[in-house]
Structures are given as C-alpha cells and as structure tokens.
Amino acid sequence: MAFYSFDQAVILSSACIGSYAIIRGISCYAGHFYNEFTVIDLIKSGAISTIDPYYWAYVGGFVVLFGVGSLIQFK
C-alpha cells in the first residue's frame, strides 16, 4: 500500500504546502489573513461571524491553488 500511494502522497502534500505558502506570502503584503490560532480563538468565543470576508477569499484561493497544483502535478 505504501509503494502504491507514495507518489500521490508526495503530490498532494507538496500542493498543499505550496498553496499555503503562496497564500501566506500574499497575506504578508495584503493583510487580512488571520493566524490559525486567532481563528480558533474566534470560533471558541462565538465570534465567527466577525471574520473579515477577505479571509474567506484567501481560503477559497487556497482551495483553488491546491486543486490546480494537484492537477498539474498528476499530469
């Protein structure tokens, strides 16, 4: 099983790490991307509705980049 899934695991993990790095890099200049611990604190306090809409755009961008990066690497 490990020999069969090795390539898929490497592709998916590198696409995930790369997507996160791109989004985190953009947020260093543009802002509005909360730290993960801040989001956890907001969820615990019930203030999830106060999260900036730009944050959700970053999350959507991460998902899109992850999908595109995975597709490119699988081909």
CHARMM internal coordinates of N, CA and C (Angstrom, degrees):
IC EDIT
DIST 1 N 1 CA 1.4483
DIST 1 CA 1 C 1.5370
ANGL 1 N 1 CA 1 C 110.57
DIST 1 C 2 N 1.3227
ANGL 1 CA 1 C 2 N 116.22
DIHE 1 N 1 CA 1 C 2 N -40.02
DIST 2 N 2 CA 1.4620
ANGL 1 C 2 N 2 CA 119.64
DIHE 1 CA 1 C 2 N 2 CA -178.56
DIST 2 CA 2 C 1.5222
ANGL 2 N 2 CA 2 C 111.58
DIHE 1 C 2 N 2 CA 2 C -65.94
DIST 2 C 3 N 1.3180
ANGL 2 CA 2 C 3 N 117.27
DIHE 2 N 2 CA 2 C 3 N -38.09
DIST 3 N 3 CA 1.4613
ANGL 2 C 3 N 3 CA 120.04
DIHE 2 CA 2 C 3 N 3 CA 178.98
DIST 3 CA 3 C 1.5191
ANGL 3 N 3 CA 3 C 111.33
DIHE 2 C 3 N 3 CA 3 C -67.57
DIST 3 C 4 N 1.3203
ANGL 3 CA 3 C 4 N 117.15
DIHE 3 N 3 CA 3 C 4 N -34.61
DIST 4 N 4 CA 1.4607
ANGL 3 C 4 N 4 CA 121.38
DIHE 3 CA 3 C 4 N 4 CA -179.23
DIST 4 CA 4 C 1.5248
ANGL 4 N 4 CA 4 C 111.48
DIHE 3 C 4 N 4 CA 4 C -72.63
DIST 4 C 5 N 1.3152
ANGL 4 CA 4 C 5 N 117.28
DIHE 4 N 4 CA 4 C 5 N -40.57
DIST 5 N 5 CA 1.4665
ANGL 4 C 5 N 5 CA 120.13
DIHE 4 CA 4 C 5 N 5 CA -173.61
DIST 5 CA 5 C 1.5222
ANGL 5 N 5 CA 5 C 113.79
DIHE 4 C 5 N 5 CA 5 C -94.09
DIST 5 C 6 N 1.3155
ANGL 5 CA 5 C 6 N 119.04
DIHE 5 N 5 CA 5 C 6 N 1.84
DIST 6 N 6 CA 1.4673
ANGL 5 C 6 N 6 CA 120.80
DIHE 5 CA 5 C 6 N 6 CA -177.04
DIST 6 CA 6 C 1.5200
ANGL 6 N 6 CA 6 C 111.99
DIHE 5 C 6 N 6 CA 6 C -61.72
DIST 6 C 7 N 1.3224
ANGL 6 CA 6 C 7 N 117.81
DIHE 6 N 6 CA 6 C 7 N -49.35
DIST 7 N 7 CA 1.4609
ANGL 6 C 7 N 7 CA 120.82
DIHE 6 CA 6 C 7 N 7 CA -178.23
DIST 7 CA 7 C 1.5304
ANGL 7 N 7 CA 7 C 111.61
DIHE 6 C 7 N 7 CA 7 C -62.55
DIST 7 C 8 N 1.3234
ANGL 7 CA 7 C 8 N 116.81
DIHE 7 N 7 CA 7 C 8 N -42.24
DIST 8 N 8 CA 1.4630
ANGL 7 C 8 N 8 CA 119.99
DIHE 7 CA 7 C 8 N 8 CA 178.96
DIST 8 CA 8 C 1.5246
ANGL 8 N 8 CA 8 C 111.10
DIHE 7 C 8 N 8 CA 8 C -64.70
DIST 8 C 9 N 1.3237
ANGL 8 CA 8 C 9 N 116.85
DIHE 8 N 8 CA 8 C 9 N -40.00
DIST 9 N 9 CA 1.4670
ANGL 8 C 9 N 9 CA 120.08
DIHE 8 CA 8 C 9 N 9 CA 179.52
DIST 9 CA 9 C 1.5258
ANGL 9 N 9 CA 9 C 111.18
DIHE 8 C 9 N 9 CA 9 C -64.75
DIST 9 C 10 N 1.3114
ANGL 9 CA 9 C 10 N 117.21
DIHE 9 N 9 CA 9 C 10 N -41.45
DIST 10 N 10 CA 1.4707
ANGL 9 C 10 N 10 CA 120.75
DIHE 9 CA 9 C 10 N 10 CA 179.46
DIST 10 CA 10 C 1.5268
ANGL 10 N 10 CA 10 C 110.10
DIHE 9 C 10 N 10 CA 10 C -66.38
DIST 10 C 11 N 1.3253
ANGL 10 CA 10 C 11 N 117.45
DIHE 10 N 10 CA 10 C 11 N -42.42
DIST 11 N 11 CA 1.4678
ANGL 10 C 11 N 11 CA 121.09
DIHE 10 CA 10 C 11 N 11 CA -179.48
DIST 11 CA 11 C 1.5240
ANGL 11 N 11 CA 11 C 110.62
DIHE 10 C 11 N 11 CA 11 C -63.84
DIST 11 C 12 N 1.3204
ANGL 11 CA 11 C 12 N 116.90
DIHE 11 N 11 CA 11 C 12 N -48.67
DIST 12 N 12 CA 1.4566
ANGL 11 C 12 N 12 CA 119.76
DIHE 11 CA 11 C 12 N 12 CA -177.35
DIST 12 CA 12 C 1.5268
ANGL 12 N 12 CA 12 C 112.42
DIHE 11 C 12 N 12 CA 12 C -67.53
DIST 12 C 13 N 1.3203
ANGL 12 CA 12 C 13 N 116.94
DIHE 12 N 12 CA 12 C 13 N -39.15
DIST 13 N 13 CA 1.4655
ANGL 12 C 13 N 13 CA 118.56
DIHE 12 CA 12 C 13 N 13 CA -179.83
DIST 13 CA 13 C 1.5248
ANGL 13 N 13 CA 13 C 111.45
DIHE 12 C 13 N 13 CA 13 C -69.83
DIST 13 C 14 N 1.3172
ANGL 13 CA 13 C 14 N 117.78
DIHE 13 N 13 CA 13 C 14 N -39.09
DIST 14 N 14 CA 1.4691
ANGL 13 C 14 N 14 CA 118.76
DIHE 13 CA 13 C 14 N 14 CA 178.74
DIST 14 CA 14 C 1.5272
ANGL 14 N 14 CA 14 C 111.33
DIHE 13 C 14 N 14 CA 14 C -69.89
DIST 14 C 15 N 1.3340
ANGL 14 CA 14 C 15 N 117.59
DIHE 14 N 14 CA 14 C 15 N -34.25
DIST 15 N 15 CA 1.4653
ANGL 14 C 15 N 15 CA 120.14
DIHE 14 CA 14 C 15 N 15 CA 176.02
DIST 15 CA 15 C 1.5237
ANGL 15 N 15 CA 15 C 110.65
DIHE 14 C 15 N 15 CA 15 C -66.51
DIST 15 C 16 N 1.3165
ANGL 15 CA 15 C 16 N 117.00
DIHE 15 N 15 CA 15 C 16 N -38.79
DIST 16 N 16 CA 1.4607
ANGL 15 C 16 N 16 CA 121.03
DIHE 15 CA 15 C 16 N 16 CA 179.08
DIST 16 CA 16 C 1.5251
ANGL 16 N 16 CA 16 C 111.34
DIHE 15 C 16 N 16 CA 16 C -67.46
DIST 16 C 17 N 1.3066
ANGL 16 CA 16 C 17 N 116.97
DIHE 16 N 16 CA 16 C 17 N -47.43
DIST 17 N 17 CA 1.4613
ANGL 16 C 17 N 17 CA 121.05
DIHE 16 CA 16 C 17 N 17 CA -179.52
DIST 17 CA 17 C 1.5259
ANGL 17 N 17 CA 17 C 110.82
DIHE 16 C 17 N 17 CA 17 C -64.92
DIST 17 C 18 N 1.3175
ANGL 17 CA 17 C 18 N 117.01
DIHE 17 N 17 CA 17 C 18 N -42.19
DIST 18 N 18 CA 1.4595
ANGL 17 C 18 N 18 CA 120.52
DIHE 17 CA 17 C 18 N 18 CA 178.87
DIST 18 CA 18 C 1.5176
ANGL 18 N 18 CA 18 C 112.53
DIHE 17 C 18 N 18 CA 18 C -65.03
DIST 18 C 19 N 1.3190
ANGL 18 CA 18 C 19 N 116.96
DIHE 18 N 18 CA 18 C 19 N -41.41
DIST 19 N 19 CA 1.4670
ANGL 18 C 19 N 19 CA 120.69
DIHE 18 CA 18 C 19 N 19 CA 178.61
DIST 19 CA 19 C 1.5223
ANGL 19 N 19 CA 19 C 110.84
DIHE 18 C 19 N 19 CA 19 C -63.60
DIST 19 C 20 N 1.3302
ANGL 19 CA 19 C 20 N 115.69
DIHE 19 N 19 CA 19 C 20 N -43.45
DIST 20 N 20 CA 1.4579
ANGL 19 C 20 N 20 CA 119.44
DIHE 19 CA 19 C 20 N 20 CA 178.91
DIST 20 CA 20 C 1.5279
ANGL 20 N 20 CA 20 C 110.69
DIHE 19 C 20 N 20 CA 20 C -63.97
DIST 20 C 21 N 1.3113
ANGL 20 CA 20 C 21 N 117.00
DIHE 20 N 20 CA 20 C 21 N -41.38
DIST 21 N 21 CA 1.4714
ANGL 20 C 21 N 21 CA 120.39
DIHE 20 CA 20 C 21 N 21 CA -179.45
DIST 21 CA 21 C 1.5285
ANGL 21 N 21 CA 21 C 111.12
DIHE 20 C 21 N 21 CA 21 C -64.30
DIST 21 C 22 N 1.3167
ANGL 21 CA 21 C 22 N 117.18
DIHE 21 N 21 CA 21 C 22 N -39.85
DIST 22 N 22 CA 1.4676
ANGL 21 C 22 N 22 CA 120.31
DIHE 21 CA 21 C 22 N 22 CA 178.76
DIST 22 CA 22 C 1.5238
ANGL 22 N 22 CA 22 C 110.40
DIHE 21 C 22 N 22 CA 22 C -65.15
DIST 22 C 23 N 1.3332
ANGL 22 CA 22 C 23 N 116.92
DIHE 22 N 22 CA 22 C 23 N -46.57
DIST 23 N 23 CA 1.4642
ANGL 22 C 23 N 23 CA 120.92
DIHE 22 CA 22 C 23 N 23 CA -179.53
DIST 23 CA 23 C 1.5229
ANGL 23 N 23 CA 23 C 110.59
DIHE 22 C 23 N 23 CA 23 C -64.45
DIST 23 C 24 N 1.3261
ANGL 23 CA 23 C 24 N 117.36
DIHE 23 N 23 CA 23 C 24 N -43.08
DIST 24 N 24 CA 1.4715
ANGL 23 C 24 N 24 CA 120.47
DIHE 23 CA 23 C 24 N 24 CA 179.50
DIST 24 CA 24 C 1.5254
ANGL 24 N 24 CA 24 C 110.31
DIHE 23 C 24 N 24 CA 24 C -65.05
DIST 24 C 25 N 1.3329
ANGL 24 CA 24 C 25 N 117.93
DIHE 24 N 24 CA 24 C 25 N -37.44
DIST 25 N 25 CA 1.4579
ANGL 24 C 25 N 25 CA 121.14
DIHE 24 CA 24 C 25 N 25 CA 177.97
DIST 25 CA 25 C 1.5130
ANGL 25 N 25 CA 25 C 112.41
DIHE 24 C 25 N 25 CA 25 C -65.93
DIST 25 C 26 N 1.3244
ANGL 25 CA 25 C 26 N 116.61
DIHE 25 N 25 CA 25 C 26 N -42.42
DIST 26 N 26 CA 1.4702
ANGL 25 C 26 N 26 CA 119.99
DIHE 25 CA 25 C 26 N 26 CA 177.06
DIST 26 CA 26 C 1.5229
ANGL 26 N 26 CA 26 C 110.22
DIHE 25 C 26 N 26 CA 26 C -63.05
DIST 26 C 27 N 1.3317
ANGL 26 CA 26 C 27 N 115.98
DIHE 26 N 26 CA 26 C 27 N -39.98
DIST 27 N 27 CA 1.4624
ANGL 26 C 27 N 27 CA 118.91
DIHE 26 CA 26 C 27 N 27 CA -177.37
DIST 27 CA 27 C 1.5220
ANGL 27 N 27 CA 27 C 112.45
DIHE 26 C 27 N 27 CA 27 C -69.44
DIST 27 C 28 N 1.3234
ANGL 27 CA 27 C 28 N 117.33
DIHE 27 N 27 CA 27 C 28 N -21.92
DIST 28 N 28 CA 1.4717
ANGL 27 C 28 N 28 CA 119.19
DIHE 27 CA 27 C 28 N 28 CA 176.21
DIST 28 CA 28 C 1.5218
ANGL 28 N 28 CA 28 C 111.17
DIHE 27 C 28 N 28 CA 28 C -64.44
DIST 28 C 29 N 1.3227
ANGL 28 CA 28 C 29 N 116.54
DIHE 28 N 28 CA 28 C 29 N -31.76
DIST 29 N 29 CA 1.4550
ANGL 28 C 29 N 29 CA 120.75
DIHE 28 CA 28 C 29 N 29 CA 178.96
DIST 29 CA 29 C 1.5301
ANGL 29 N 29 CA 29 C 112.30
DIHE 28 C 29 N 29 CA 29 C -93.86
DIST 29 C 30 N 1.3168
ANGL 29 CA 29 C 30 N 116.78
DIHE 29 N 29 CA 29 C 30 N -39.82
DIST 30 N 30 CA 1.4668
ANGL 29 C 30 N 30 CA 120.41
DIHE 29 CA 29 C 30 N 30 CA -173.68
DIST 30 CA 30 C 1.5219
ANGL 30 N 30 CA 30 C 113.18
DIHE 29 C 30 N 30 CA 30 C -92.16
DIST 30 C 31 N 1.3187
ANGL 30 CA 30 C 31 N 118.13
DIHE 30 N 30 CA 30 C 31 N -24.78
DIST 31 N 31 CA 1.4564
ANGL 30 C 31 N 31 CA 121.37
DIHE 30 CA 30 C 31 N 31 CA -179.43
DIST 31 CA 31 C 1.5214
ANGL 31 N 31 CA 31 C 112.99
DIHE 30 C 31 N 31 CA 31 C 79.07
DIST 31 C 32 N 1.3304
ANGL 31 CA 31 C 32 N 115.67
DIHE 31 N 31 CA 31 C 32 N -169.54
DIST 32 N 32 CA 1.4742
ANGL 31 C 32 N 32 CA 125.36
DIHE 31 CA 31 C 32 N 32 CA 175.19
DIST 32 CA 32 C 1.5243
ANGL 32 N 32 CA 32 C 114.01
DIHE 31 C 32 N 32 CA 32 C 69.77
DIST 32 C 33 N 1.3203
ANGL 32 CA 32 C 33 N 120.20
DIHE 32 N 32 CA 32 C 33 N 11.73
DIST 33 N 33 CA 1.4617
ANGL 32 C 33 N 33 CA 121.54
DIHE 32 CA 32 C 33 N 33 CA 176.48
DIST 33 CA 33 C 1.5135
ANGL 33 N 33 CA 33 C 107.10
DIHE 32 C 33 N 33 CA 33 C -111.21
DIST 33 C 34 N 1.3413
ANGL 33 CA 33 C 34 N 115.08
DIHE 33 N 33 CA 33 C 34 N 108.83
DIST 34 N 34 CA 1.4618
ANGL 33 C 34 N 34 CA 120.56
DIHE 33 CA 33 C 34 N 34 CA -174.77
DIST 34 CA 34 C 1.5211
ANGL 34 N 34 CA 34 C 111.75
DIHE 33 C 34 N 34 CA 34 C -70.75
DIST 34 C 35 N 1.3146
ANGL 34 CA 34 C 35 N 114.18
DIHE 34 N 34 CA 34 C 35 N 152.63
DIST 35 N 35 CA 1.4492
ANGL 34 C 35 N 35 CA 121.30
DIHE 34 CA 34 C 35 N 35 CA 171.32
DIST 35 CA 35 C 1.5339
ANGL 35 N 35 CA 35 C 108.00
DIHE 34 C 35 N 35 CA 35 C -66.26
DIST 35 C 36 N 1.3151
ANGL 35 CA 35 C 36 N 117.49
DIHE 35 N 35 CA 35 C 36 N 149.73
DIST 36 N 36 CA 1.4565
ANGL 35 C 36 N 36 CA 121.31
DIHE 35 CA 35 C 36 N 36 CA -177.35
DIST 36 CA 36 C 1.5210
ANGL 36 N 36 CA 36 C 111.72
DIHE 35 C 36 N 36 CA 36 C -60.97
DIST 36 C 37 N 1.3212
ANGL 36 CA 36 C 37 N 117.10
DIHE 36 N 36 CA 36 C 37 N -37.05
DIST 37 N 37 CA 1.4515
ANGL 36 C 37 N 37 CA 120.68
DIHE 36 CA 36 C 37 N 37 CA -179.86
DIST 37 CA 37 C 1.5284
ANGL 37 N 37 CA 37 C 111.45
DIHE 36 C 37 N 37 CA 37 C -69.56
DIST 37 C 38 N 1.3055
ANGL 37 CA 37 C 38 N 117.13
DIHE 37 N 37 CA 37 C 38 N -32.29
DIST 38 N 38 CA 1.4640
ANGL 37 C 38 N 38 CA 121.09
DIHE 37 CA 37 C 38 N 38 CA 175.47
DIST 38 CA 38 C 1.5208
ANGL 38 N 38 CA 38 C 110.59
DIHE 37 C 38 N 38 CA 38 C -65.45
DIST 38 C 39 N 1.3236
ANGL 38 CA 38 C 39 N 117.32
DIHE 38 N 38 CA 38 C 39 N -41.49
DIST 39 N 39 CA 1.4640
ANGL 38 C 39 N 39 CA 121.07
DIHE 38 CA 38 C 39 N 39 CA 178.81
DIST 39 CA 39 C 1.5256
ANGL 39 N 39 CA 39 C 110.01
DIHE 38 C 39 N 39 CA 39 C -64.24
DIST 39 C 40 N 1.3267
ANGL 39 CA 39 C 40 N 117.85
DIHE 39 N 39 CA 39 C 40 N -41.18
DIST 40 N 40 CA 1.4660
ANGL 39 C 40 N 40 CA 121.04
DIHE 39 CA 39 C 40 N 40 CA 177.89
DIST 40 CA 40 C 1.5153
ANGL 40 N 40 CA 40 C 110.56
DIHE 39 C 40 N 40 CA 40 C -61.88
DIST 40 C 41 N 1.3439
ANGL 40 CA 40 C 41 N 117.60
DIHE 40 N 40 CA 40 C 41 N -42.32
DIST 41 N 41 CA 1.4593
ANGL 40 C 41 N 41 CA 120.93
DIHE 40 CA 40 C 41 N 41 CA 177.95
DIST 41 CA 41 C 1.5281
ANGL 41 N 41 CA 41 C 111.45
DIHE 40 C 41 N 41 CA 41 C -64.36
DIST 41 C 42 N 1.3386
ANGL 41 CA 41 C 42 N 117.74
DIHE 41 N 41 CA 41 C 42 N -38.51
DIST 42 N 42 CA 1.4604
ANGL 41 C 42 N 42 CA 120.81
DIHE 41 CA 41 C 42 N 42 CA 177.49
DIST 42 CA 42 C 1.5249
ANGL 42 N 42 CA 42 C 111.51
DIHE 41 C 42 N 42 CA 42 C -65.09
DIST 42 C 43 N 1.3114
ANGL 42 CA 42 C 43 N 117.05
DIHE 42 N 42 CA 42 C 43 N -39.26
DIST 43 N 43 CA 1.4670
ANGL 42 C 43 N 43 CA 120.77
DIHE 42 CA 42 C 43 N 43 CA 178.59
DIST 43 CA 43 C 1.5224
ANGL 43 N 43 CA 43 C 110.25
DIHE 42 C 43 N 43 CA 43 C -66.57
DIST 43 C 44 N 1.3223
ANGL 43 CA 43 C 44 N 117.19
DIHE 43 N 43 CA 43 C 44 N -43.23
DIST 44 N 44 CA 1.4650
ANGL 43 C 44 N 44 CA 120.78
DIHE 43 CA 43 C 44 N 44 CA 179.87
DIST 44 CA 44 C 1.5193
ANGL 44 N 44 CA 44 C 112.09
DIHE 43 C 44 N 44 CA 44 C -63.99
DIST 44 C 45 N 1.3227
ANGL 44 CA 44 C 45 N 117.50
DIHE 44 N 44 CA 44 C 45 N -36.19
DIST 45 N 45 CA 1.4607
ANGL 44 C 45 N 45 CA 120.69
DIHE 44 CA 44 C 45 N 45 CA -178.52
DIST 45 CA 45 C 1.5253
ANGL 45 N 45 CA 45 C 112.57
DIHE 44 C 45 N 45 CA 45 C -84.38
DIST 45 C 46 N 1.3198
ANGL 45 CA 45 C 46 N 117.48
DIHE 45 N 45 CA 45 C 46 N -5.22
DIST 46 N 46 CA 1.4590
ANGL 45 C 46 N 46 CA 120.63
DIHE 45 CA 45 C 46 N 46 CA 178.67
DIST 46 CA 46 C 1.5131
ANGL 46 N 46 CA 46 C 114.08
DIHE 45 C 46 N 46 CA 46 C 82.74
DIST 46 C 47 N 1.3152
ANGL 46 CA 46 C 47 N 117.34
DIHE 46 N 46 CA 46 C 47 N 14.32
DIST 47 N 47 CA 1.4614
ANGL 46 C 47 N 47 CA 121.76
DIHE 46 CA 46 C 47 N 47 CA -177.39
DIST 47 CA 47 C 1.5210
ANGL 47 N 47 CA 47 C 111.58
DIHE 46 C 47 N 47 CA 47 C -99.94
DIST 47 C 48 N 1.3192
ANGL 47 CA 47 C 48 N 116.85
DIHE 47 N 47 CA 47 C 48 N 31.49
DIST 48 N 48 CA 1.4682
ANGL 47 C 48 N 48 CA 120.34
DIHE 47 CA 47 C 48 N 48 CA -177.48
DIST 48 CA 48 C 1.5212
ANGL 48 N 48 CA 48 C 111.60
DIHE 47 C 48 N 48 CA 48 C -64.22
DIST 48 C 49 N 1.3202
ANGL 48 CA 48 C 49 N 117.56
DIHE 48 N 48 CA 48 C 49 N -27.03
DIST 49 N 49 CA 1.4688
ANGL 48 C 49 N 49 CA 120.07
DIHE 48 CA 48 C 49 N 49 CA -178.97
DIST 49 CA 49 C 1.5219
ANGL 49 N 49 CA 49 C 112.31
DIHE 48 C 49 N 49 CA 49 C -74.35
DIST 49 C 50 N 1.3247
ANGL 49 CA 49 C 50 N 117.87
DIHE 49 N 49 CA 49 C 50 N -12.53
DIST 50 N 50 CA 1.4670
ANGL 49 C 50 N 50 CA 120.54
DIHE 49 CA 49 C 50 N 50 CA -179.51
DIST 50 CA 50 C 1.5217
ANGL 50 N 50 CA 50 C 112.81
DIHE 49 C 50 N 50 CA 50 C -89.13
DIST 50 C 51 N 1.3281
ANGL 50 CA 50 C 51 N 117.09
DIHE 50 N 50 CA 50 C 51 N 0.90
DIST 51 N 51 CA 1.4677
ANGL 50 C 51 N 51 CA 120.18
DIHE 50 CA 50 C 51 N 51 CA -179.47
DIST 51 CA 51 C 1.5194
ANGL 51 N 51 CA 51 C 108.89
DIHE 50 C 51 N 51 CA 51 C -68.27
DIST 51 C 52 N 1.3096
ANGL 51 CA 51 C 52 N 115.30
DIHE 51 N 51 CA 51 C 52 N 136.19
DIST 52 N 52 CA 1.4538
ANGL 51 C 52 N 52 CA 123.61
DIHE 51 CA 51 C 52 N 52 CA -178.48
DIST 52 CA 52 C 1.5328
ANGL 52 N 52 CA 52 C 110.74
DIHE 51 C 52 N 52 CA 52 C -60.19
DIST 52 C 53 N 1.3445
ANGL 52 CA 52 C 53 N 118.57
DIHE 52 N 52 CA 52 C 53 N 135.84
DIST 53 N 53 CA 1.4732
ANGL 52 C 53 N 53 CA 120.12
DIHE 52 CA 52 C 53 N 53 CA 178.36
DIST 53 CA 53 C 1.5291
ANGL 53 N 53 CA 53 C 113.31
DIHE 52 C 53 N 53 CA 53 C -60.54
DIST 53 C 54 N 1.3074
ANGL 53 CA 53 C 54 N 117.78
DIHE 53 N 53 CA 53 C 54 N -26.39
DIST 54 N 54 CA 1.4624
ANGL 53 C 54 N 54 CA 120.47
DIHE 53 CA 53 C 54 N 54 CA 176.94
DIST 54 CA 54 C 1.5319
ANGL 54 N 54 CA 54 C 111.31
DIHE 53 C 54 N 54 CA 54 C -63.41
DIST 54 C 55 N 1.3291
ANGL 54 CA 54 C 55 N 116.31
DIHE 54 N 54 CA 54 C 55 N -31.00
DIST 55 N 55 CA 1.4597
ANGL 54 C 55 N 55 CA 119.90
DIHE 54 CA 54 C 55 N 55 CA 177.05
DIST 55 CA 55 C 1.5212
ANGL 55 N 55 CA 55 C 110.41
DIHE 54 C 55 N 55 CA 55 C -60.20
DIST 55 C 56 N 1.3310
ANGL 55 CA 55 C 56 N 115.94
DIHE 55 N 55 CA 55 C 56 N -42.75
DIST 56 N 56 CA 1.4671
ANGL 55 C 56 N 56 CA 119.57
DIHE 55 CA 55 C 56 N 56 CA -179.42
DIST 56 CA 56 C 1.5229
ANGL 56 N 56 CA 56 C 110.96
DIHE 55 C 56 N 56 CA 56 C -69.48
DIST 56 C 57 N 1.3239
ANGL 56 CA 56 C 57 N 117.38
DIHE 56 N 56 CA 56 C 57 N -27.85
DIST 57 N 57 CA 1.4683
ANGL 56 C 57 N 57 CA 120.00
DIHE 56 CA 56 C 57 N 57 CA 173.85
DIST 57 CA 57 C 1.5281
ANGL 57 N 57 CA 57 C 110.21
DIHE 56 C 57 N 57 CA 57 C -66.53
DIST 57 C 58 N 1.3355
ANGL 57 CA 57 C 58 N 117.02
DIHE 57 N 57 CA 57 C 58 N -39.17
DIST 58 N 58 CA 1.4570
ANGL 57 C 58 N 58 CA 120.76
DIHE 57 CA 57 C 58 N 58 CA 175.50
DIST 58 CA 58 C 1.5274
ANGL 58 N 58 CA 58 C 111.09
DIHE 57 C 58 N 58 CA 58 C -62.80
DIST 58 C 59 N 1.3305
ANGL 58 CA 58 C 59 N 116.61
DIHE 58 N 58 CA 58 C 59 N -42.18
DIST 59 N 59 CA 1.4601
ANGL 58 C 59 N 59 CA 120.62
DIHE 58 CA 58 C 59 N 59 CA 179.37
DIST 59 CA 59 C 1.5314
ANGL 59 N 59 CA 59 C 110.03
DIHE 58 C 59 N 59 CA 59 C -62.91
DIST 59 C 60 N 1.3260
ANGL 59 CA 59 C 60 N 116.42
DIHE 59 N 59 CA 59 C 60 N -43.63
DIST 60 N 60 CA 1.4652
ANGL 59 C 60 N 60 CA 120.12
DIHE 59 CA 59 C 60 N 60 CA 176.59
DIST 60 CA 60 C 1.5208
ANGL 60 N 60 CA 60 C 112.00
DIHE 59 C 60 N 60 CA 60 C -62.94
DIST 60 C 61 N 1.3260
ANGL 60 CA 60 C 61 N 116.91
DIHE 60 N 60 CA 60 C 61 N -40.35
DIST 61 N 61 CA 1.4589
ANGL 60 C 61 N 61 CA 120.92
DIHE 60 CA 60 C 61 N 61 CA 176.83
DIST 61 CA 61 C 1.5141
ANGL 61 N 61 CA 61 C 111.92
DIHE 60 C 61 N 61 CA 61 C -63.37
DIST 61 C 62 N 1.3265
ANGL 61 CA 61 C 62 N 116.33
DIHE 61 N 61 CA 61 C 62 N -37.28
DIST 62 N 62 CA 1.4609
ANGL 61 C 62 N 62 CA 120.01
DIHE 61 CA 61 C 62 N 62 CA 177.02
DIST 62 CA 62 C 1.5263
ANGL 62 N 62 CA 62 C 110.70
DIHE 61 C 62 N 62 CA 62 C -62.71
DIST 62 C 63 N 1.3240
ANGL 62 CA 62 C 63 N 116.46
DIHE 62 N 62 CA 62 C 63 N -44.46
DIST 63 N 63 CA 1.4645
ANGL 62 C 63 N 63 CA 120.22
DIHE 62 CA 62 C 63 N 63 CA -179.47
DIST 63 CA 63 C 1.5290
ANGL 63 N 63 CA 63 C 110.75
DIHE 62 C 63 N 63 CA 63 C -63.86
DIST 63 C 64 N 1.3334
ANGL 63 CA 63 C 64 N 116.23
DIHE 63 N 63 CA 63 C 64 N -42.51
DIST 64 N 64 CA 1.4695
ANGL 63 C 64 N 64 CA 119.96
DIHE 63 CA 63 C 64 N 64 CA 179.62
DIST 64 CA 64 C 1.5270
ANGL 64 N 64 CA 64 C 110.46
DIHE 63 C 64 N 64 CA 64 C -65.07
DIST 64 C 65 N 1.3161
ANGL 64 CA 64 C 65 N 117.43
DIHE 64 N 64 CA 64 C 65 N -45.67
DIST 65 N 65 CA 1.4670
ANGL 64 C 65 N 65 CA 120.33
DIHE 64 CA 64 C 65 N 65 CA 178.91
DIST 65 CA 65 C 1.5237
ANGL 65 N 65 CA 65 C 111.88
DIHE 64 C 65 N 65 CA 65 C -63.26
DIST 65 C 66 N 1.3224
ANGL 65 CA 65 C 66 N 116.80
DIHE 65 N 65 CA 65 C 66 N -37.65
DIST 66 N 66 CA 1.4538
ANGL 65 C 66 N 66 CA 120.59
DIHE 65 CA 65 C 66 N 66 CA 177.39
DIST 66 CA 66 C 1.5268
ANGL 66 N 66 CA 66 C 110.63
DIHE 65 C 66 N 66 CA 66 C -63.34
DIST 66 C 67 N 1.3123
ANGL 66 CA 66 C 67 N 116.67
DIHE 66 N 66 CA 66 C 67 N -43.88
DIST 67 N 67 CA 1.4559
ANGL 66 C 67 N 67 CA 120.67
DIHE 66 CA 66 C 67 N 67 CA 178.70
DIST 67 CA 67 C 1.5172
ANGL 67 N 67 CA 67 C 112.61
DIHE 66 C 67 N 67 CA 67 C -64.97
DIST 67 C 68 N 1.3138
ANGL 67 CA 67 C 68 N 116.86
DIHE 67 N 67 CA 67 C 68 N -45.92
DIST 68 N 68 CA 1.4705
ANGL 67 C 68 N 68 CA 120.95
DIHE 67 CA 67 C 68 N 68 CA -179.85
DIST 68 CA 68 C 1.5296
ANGL 68 N 68 CA 68 C 110.60
DIHE 67 C 68 N 68 CA 68 C -65.59
DIST 68 C 69 N 1.3249
ANGL 68 CA 68 C 69 N 116.87
DIHE 68 N 68 CA 68 C 69 N -44.35
DIST 69 N 69 CA 1.4609
ANGL 68 C 69 N 69 CA 119.93
DIHE 68 CA 68 C 69 N 69 CA 179.08
DIST 69 CA 69 C 1.5177
ANGL 69 N 69 CA 69 C 112.26
DIHE 68 C 69 N 69 CA 69 C -62.62
DIST 69 C 70 N 1.3166
ANGL 69 CA 69 C 70 N 116.51
DIHE 69 N 69 CA 69 C 70 N -39.54
DIST 70 N 70 CA 1.4663
ANGL 69 C 70 N 70 CA 120.31
DIHE 69 CA 69 C 70 N 70 CA 178.02
DIST 70 CA 70 C 1.5164
ANGL 70 N 70 CA 70 C 111.11
DIHE 69 C 70 N 70 CA 70 C -65.59
DIST 70 C 71 N 1.3129
ANGL 70 CA 70 C 71 N 116.53
DIHE 70 N 70 CA 70 C 71 N -45.04
DIST 71 N 71 CA 1.4692
ANGL 70 C 71 N 71 CA 119.67
DIHE 70 CA 70 C 71 N 71 CA -179.18
DIST 71 CA 71 C 1.5246
ANGL 71 N 71 CA 71 C 112.07
DIHE 70 C 71 N 71 CA 71 C -62.77
DIST 71 C 72 N 1.3180
ANGL 71 CA 71 C 72 N 115.86
DIHE 71 N 71 CA 71 C 72 N -42.55
DIST 72 N 72 CA 1.4635
ANGL 71 C 72 N 72 CA 119.49
DIHE 71 CA 71 C 72 N 72 CA 179.63
DIST 72 CA 72 C 1.5314
ANGL 72 N 72 CA 72 C 110.61
DIHE 71 C 72 N 72 CA 72 C -63.15
DIST 72 C 73 N 1.3179
ANGL 72 CA 72 C 73 N 116.65
DIHE 72 N 72 CA 72 C 73 N -42.64
DIST 73 N 73 CA 1.4595
ANGL 72 C 73 N 73 CA 119.00
DIHE 72 CA 72 C 73 N 73 CA -178.12
DIST 73 CA 73 C 1.5221
ANGL 73 N 73 CA 73 C 112.67
DIHE 72 C 73 N 73 CA 73 C -72.30
DIST 73 C 74 N 1.3197
ANGL 73 CA 73 C 74 N 117.74
DIHE 73 N 73 CA 73 C 74 N -33.09
DIST 74 N 74 CA 1.4693
ANGL 73 C 74 N 74 CA 119.70
DIHE 73 CA 73 C 74 N 74 CA 178.50
DIST 74 CA 74 C 1.5149
ANGL 74 N 74 CA 74 C 111.76
DIHE 73 C 74 N 74 CA 74 C -68.68
DIST 74 C 75 N 1.3342
ANGL 74 CA 74 C 75 N 116.80
DIHE 74 N 74 CA 74 C 75 N -28.37
DIST 75 N 75 CA 1.4705
ANGL 74 C 75 N 75 CA 119.44
DIHE 74 CA 74 C 75 N 75 CA 178.13
DIST 75 CA 75 C 1.5061
ANGL 75 N 75 CA 75 C 108.17
DIHE 74 C 75 N 75 CA 75 C -81.14
END
COOR INIT
IC SEED 1 N 1 CA 1 C
IC BUILD
